[in-house]
C-alpha cells in the first residue's frame, strides 16, 4: 500500500478583483429607461451631481476601450499635417462625413500651404460650398495657408500657441492637430466628448475646457494618446445624444448615468 505524502498542498492566495471589474467580466448588460427618466438623468448629469469614478474604474474603462480598438483613428480624411489642419478647420459645426465629401477635390488641387494660397479664396469657396459656413471657412483656410508660408516656412507648427494664432484655429482644432499629426497626448473636447464626460460622470464640467482639464487629470498616462479618439467614437456611435445605446456599451456597468439600468 502506497504511503501518503506528508507534503501539504500549497494553496495560492485568492486573487483580489475590483468589484466593478468583476461584474463586467460576468457579461453585464444595460438598457435605457423611458424618455422622461432619461431627461431627468441628463439634467442631473449636467448639474455635475453624479458620483465620482474611482481610479480603478477609470483604469478599467480605458483598458476596455483599448482592448476593443487598440489603434483608433480619426475619421477626417487627410494626406499630411497641413490637410489635417484644413479638414479640422472645415469640420467646425459640420460633420466629418460632410467634410470628407468635399476635401478630396480640394486636396487634389492643393495639398500644401503654398498651393492653397495660390488657389485663392474664390476657388476654395467653390470647392467647399457643400459645407456649412463655407464662405468664412474658405477665407480662413486661404489666410492660414498664407500665414504658414510667411511665418512658418510652409510647415504646420508643433506649438499650441502658434496653431491658435492662425485664422479659424481654436483650442479644439489645435488639440486635434497636435494629437493626430504629432502624437501628442492632447484631448480635444468636442460635442461628443463633452456629452460623454458629463453623462457618464467620468469628467464633468460646465465648459469644454473644464471637461478637458478634468480628463487630463484623471485619464491614466498610458491611455492619454488615444483617449481623444476612444471618447469621440464612443459618443458618436454609442453614447449618442437622444437615446444612448446602453445595451451595446462596454462601460455601462461603470457609467454613473441614472438614465439606464444595468441588468444581468
N, C-alpha and C positions, 0 to 999 in steps of 0.2 A: 504494500500500500504506500503510495507516494506521500511524503511528508509535506505538510502545509508550509508555505513560505512564511517566514517571520517578518518579512518586509511588508510594511503597511503601504497601501496605495496612496500616492500623494495627490491630493486634490488641488486643482488650480483655483485660485481665488476668483469669486464671481466678478464678472466684468460690469463695471458701473456704466449705465446708459442713461443719458439725459432723458427725462420723461417725454418731452415733446418729440424728441428724435425717435424714441422707441415707438410711440404712437404712429408716427409717419411710416415706419418700416412695416407696420401691420396693414398698410394699404388704406389709410383713411381717405374718405371722400367727403364732398361737401355739396350743399345745394343752397341756392339763394332763397331768401324769404320774400314774401309778397312785396309789391311795389311801394306801399306806404311805409312798411318797416325798413325797406332799403333806403328810402328818402331820409327817414329819421336817423338811420345809421350813418349816412353820408354827412348829415348836419353835425352829428356828434364827432365824426372824424375831422371835419373842417374846423371845429372848435378846439381841436387838439386834446380831446378828452379820452382818448383811448389808452389802454395800459401800455407801458413801455416794454419793448422787447429785451430779453436778456442777451448777453454776449453769445451764449451758446445757441440761442435761436437764430440770431443774425448769421453766425458762422454756418449753421445748418442750412439756412435758406440759400446762401450763396454757394454752398457745396452742391446743392441740388441743381441750381442754375448751371453751374459748371458741368455737372455730370450730364445734364440734358443737352447742353450746347457748349462744348469746350472752347470753340473759337467763333464767337458771334461776330457778325459783320454788319456794318451799316447798310441801309438799303438804298442810299443815294448813289447813283452811278457816277463814276468819275475815273479819270485817267492818271492824274497826278495831284500833288497838293494844291496847285492852282485851280484845277477844275473842281476839286472837292470844295474849296473855299467858295467858288462861284455857285456851285449847286446848293450849298447850305444857305447862302445869301438869298437865293431864289426860293428856297423852301419856306421862308417866313410866311406864316398864315396861308400855307399851301401844303398839299400832301406830297409825300415823296414820290408816289406813283405819277402824279401830275407833272412834277419836275422832271422825272425820268423820261417822260414822253417828249419833252421839249429839248432837253440838253444834248442828245446825240447829234443833231444837226448843228447846234451851237458849237459844240466841242470839235466837230469835224472841221468847222471853219476857223476856230480859234481855240487852241489848247495851251496858249502861253499868254502872259500879260501883254506882251508887245503885239501879238496878233489880235487880241481882244480890243486893245486900244485903237489899233488901225482899222478894225472892223467898223467902229463907230456906233454911236448911240442909236441911230435910226435903224441900222441893220440888226443890232442886238434886240431892240424892241420888237422888231418884226418876227424874230426867231423865238421869242419867249412870250408872245402875246396871249398864249393859252393859259398862262399862269397869272394868278391874282396879283394886283398891284404891279403889273409888268412895266409900266412906264417908269415908276420910281426905281424899280429894281434894275432895269436896263441902264438908267443913269448911274446908279451906284456901281454896277459891275464895270462899266467903262471907266469911271473915275477911279475906282480902286485899282484897276489894271494900270492906269497911268501913274498912280502913286507907287505901285510896286516897281515899275520900271524906273521911275525918277529917284525913289528913296531907298529901294532895297535890291537894286541890281536885277530886277525881274524875278526875284525869288520870294516865296511866301515866308515871312519871318516866323521864327520859332519862339516868339515872345507874346504873351497875352497883351501886354501894353501896346506893342506895335500893331498887333492884329486889331485891337479895339479902336485904334486911331484911324482905321480905314473906313471909308463910307459904307454904310449898311451892315457893319460888323459890330455886334454886341457881345456880351459875355458868353451867351449860349453858343453863338457861332464860333467864337474863339475857342471855347472848350471842345467843341466837336472837332475842329481842325487840329488842335493840339493832341487830342486823343487818337484820332484815326490816322492822320498824316505822320505824326511824330511819336506815337506810342506813349504819350504822357498819361498818367493815371487821373485825368480830369473827368468830372461828371457834369455833363450838360443837362440841366433840368428843363425839359420841355413840358408840354401839357400832360403827356403820358406819365413821366416820372413824377411830376408834381402830384398827380392823382394817386399813383401807386404809393408814394411816400406817405401821403396823408390818410388814404383809405385803409391801408394795412397797419398804420401806426409805426412803420419802420423808421420814417423820418418826417415828422410833422413840421409844418411851418406855414406862415401866412403869405410868404412870398417865395418865388423860385430860389432866390438867394439863400433864404433861411433853410429851405429843404436841402440845397446843395451843401451848405456848411455842415448841416447835421449828418448828411451822408458821408461827407469827408471824415467826420469824427467816428462814425460807427462801423463803416464798411471795413472789414479786415484787409490789411495791406495787400495780401496776395490776390485779392479779388478786385482791387480798385481799377485795374486797367480795363477790364471788361464789364464792370458794374453798370456803366452807362448804357451799353447795348442790351444787357440782360433785362434791365428795368424798363427800357423803352419797348422792347419786344413783348415783355410781359403786359405792359399797359396797352399796347396796340392790339394784341390778339387774345389776351385772357382777361385781364382786369380792365375791361372796356367800360366806358362811361355810363351808359344807361342800365345795362344789365350784365354785370360781370359773369364770366363763365367759370364760376367757382367749382363746378363739377369736374373741370379739366385742370384745375390749379394745382401745381406741385408744391405750393407752400400754404395751402388752405388751412392746415392744422396749426400753423404758426401765426397766421394772419389774425389781427385783433379786431377786424371789422365785424360789428354786430349784425350786419345785414345778411349774414349767411350762417348756416348751421352745419357743423361737422358731424358726419354720420359714419357708422361702420359699414 
